[in-house]
Each structure stands twice: as C-alpha cells, then as structure tokens.
Amino acid sequence: MDKQKYFLMATAYADNELRDEGEIAAIAGLIETDPDVRREYQTQVVMKQVVKKHRSRIPTPDSVRESILSKTIRGSSLST
C-alpha cells in the first residue's frame, strides 16, 4: 500500500470513520511506527480542533432552514 493510502486511512481514523477492526489496528500501528503517517494523523487532529474552535456560531435562520427542508426531506424538487 502506498503512503497516500495510509494518509487517507489516517484521516479516516482521525474522523472516527473506520469500522473494520483490522484497518483500525493497522493504522493505529502505523501511527505509532511511521513518522510520516503519525505527522499526517496529528495534522488532521489539529486541523479538526482548529476548525471546531473557530466555526461559525451563528444559527441558521428559520427561513433558510425551511427552504432547505422543503427541497429535501419534504419531497420538493431541488430544481424549483
């Protein structure tokens, strides 16, 4: 497996998206032993923390929420 694949797995691991126990164990081991994979994982974790800390705290206006819901969940066409 090439490094790019490991980096993608490290990102998925940081996002808690991996479900296969074998993949989880493999990437956890690589994070411990491979400096490049560890650096990628740590970068992903820090970036997620920064985004979470600085994300917008402004609530979505009800009119926008209703518009989105009417075009998705409530079955209206997205082309309207």
FENLINSUL-V793187 format. One record per residue. N is the residue number from 1. RES is the residue in three letters. OMEGA is omega in radians with two decimals (999 if undefined). Layout:
n | res | omega
N | RES | OMEGA
N | RES | OMEGA
//
This chain:
n | res | omega
1 | MET | -3.11
2 | ASP | -3.09
3 | LYS | -3.12
4 | GLN | 3.10
5 | LYS | 3.10
6 | TYR | 3.12
7 | PHE | 3.09
8 | LEU | 3.09
9 | MET | 3.11
10 | ALA | 3.08
11 | THR | 3.11
12 | ALA | 3.11
13 | TYR | 3.11
14 | ALA | 3.13
15 | ASP | -3.08
16 | ASN | -3.11
17 | GLU | -3.13
18 | LEU | 3.14
19 | ARG | -3.12
20 | ASP | -3.10
21 | GLU | 3.12
22 | GLY | 3.10
23 | GLU | 3.13
24 | ILE | 3.13
25 | ALA | -3.12
26 | ALA | -3.09
27 | ILE | 3.08
28 | ALA | 3.09
29 | GLY | 3.12
30 | LEU | 3.10
31 | ILE | 3.12
32 | GLU | -2.96
33 | THR | -3.06
34 | ASP | -3.09
35 | PRO | 3.14
36 | ASP | 3.13
37 | VAL | 3.10
38 | ARG | 3.14
39 | ARG | 3.12
40 | GLU | 3.12
41 | TYR | -3.13
42 | GLN | 3.09
43 | THR | 3.13
44 | GLN | -3.13
45 | VAL | -3.13
46 | VAL | -3.14
47 | MET | 3.12
48 | LYS | 3.10
49 | GLN | 3.14
50 | VAL | -3.14
51 | VAL | -3.13
52 | LYS | -3.12
53 | LYS | -3.01
54 | HIS | -3.12
55 | ARG | -3.10
56 | SER | 3.10
57 | ARG | -3.12
58 | ILE | -3.13
59 | PRO | 3.09
60 | THR | 3.11
61 | PRO | -3.12
62 | ASP | -3.11
63 | SER | 3.11
64 | VAL | 3.12
65 | ARG | 3.13
66 | GLU | 3.13
67 | SER | 3.14
68 | ILE | -3.14
69 | LEU | -3.12
70 | SER | -3.12
71 | LYS | -3.12
72 | THR | -3.01
73 | ILE | -3.06
74 | ARG | 2.95
75 | GLY | 3.09
76 | SER | 3.13
77 | SER | 3.09
78 | LEU | -3.10
79 | SER | 3.13
80 | THR | 999
//
